[in-house]
Amino acid sequence: MNDARHSEAALRIGNTISELTRVVDFVEAFGRRHALPVHAINNLNLCLDELLGNTISYGYDGPDPRVISLTLSLDAGYLIAEIEDDARPFDPRRAPPLPAARDAASRPIGGLGLRFVNALMEVIDYRFSDGYNRTTLKQSLQPPAAVRTRGPMVTIAEEQKGEITVVDINGRVDSHTAKSFEEKLTGLFRSGRNRVMVDLKHLVYISSAGCRALLVASRLAQKSDGRLALCNMTADVMRVFELGGLTDFFAIYPSREEGLAKLA
């Protein structure tokens, strides 16, 4: 092994969604150990959440325990992730086209994850051999224009501003945390609070599961004659919404103050 690739770490996880929290901790510990830029860690964690979540949820025929291997390494300015599993053959490079839709009610909820993976990773390699999927992801370590800070897994705070409920999200909304995010938002509309604004200022990243949660909440808002708005969206999160073709389905305001004024 050459000097450029001397840093390597491996993790083996089971085929349950709860194991994805170990993946996040593993990737972030690797990033801290080698002082890697935060954008690279966040992008890789988002993509691993998409791919591993898809494998765990749809790749196996039964509930029997299986092992998925993940290896991280550094090579020539790239953070490299190698995934090996014995699930059904699946090539992640085949991202579906964006479906045509006029509003959140007609927008299909699935199909976003692979678009995120193919857009965020510089290199994706895949092969199936000897009964195993072997997927390699490469993320450049060159810093983008803006660098985000790491955050907690997720915390959800709620504040009432007159008739408007403000939900403040801090951390990551991914396959493991999206359900609680969705339950919080839909619970508000079902309880009669039909004007809700989600403040994304402290959102580190959102996966396709988190975007699906927002779409579900938006559909419920429309059915209850309510309104769901978003504010303080960072450039990183806006890019994910643009990749998923979601920007036209939500009212997005640059600040909390402007959002409150529009919803009042």
LINJO-V553152 format. One record per run of one state. SS is the DSSP state (hx for helix, st for strand, lp for the rest). FROM is the first residue (numbers start at 1). LEN is the number of residues. If there is no record, write none. Layout:
SS/FROM/LEN
SS/FROM/LEN
This chain:
lp/1/2
hx/3/3
lp/6/2
st/8/7
lp/15/2
hx/17/17
lp/34/4
hx/38/21
lp/59/8
st/67/9
lp/76/2
st/78/8
lp/86/27
hx/113/8
lp/121/2
st/123/7
lp/130/2
st/132/9
lp/141/13
st/154/8
lp/162/2
st/164/10
lp/174/4
hx/178/13
lp/191/4
st/195/12
lp/207/1
hx/208/16
lp/224/3
st/227/5
lp/232/3
hx/235/9
lp/244/3
hx/247/3
lp/250/1
st/251/3
lp/254/2
hx/256/8
lp/264/1
